[in-house]
Amino acid sequence: MAVMDEEAGPRRRQVLEKPRFDGWDVGQLQEYIAELQAEIARAEIAISARNDHRAAAEAFFKKG
């Protein structure tokens, strides 16, 4: 029996740990926000790519 690669199937969404901001200075908070914004941008790129693929497939199979 073949072992499935972790990347082969859908992954469960990882629950983000919500840090406590007690003791964080402004710079640390800004760095944390920048990291989150980068991750959001990465997710938006993935969404855009999936939408582009879907639109291409729909255009290819469109009848009429």
Secondary structure, 3 states (H helix, E strand, C coil): CCCCCCCCCCCCCCCCCCCCCCCCCHHHHHHHHHHHHHHHHHHHHHHHHHHHHHHHHHHHHCCC
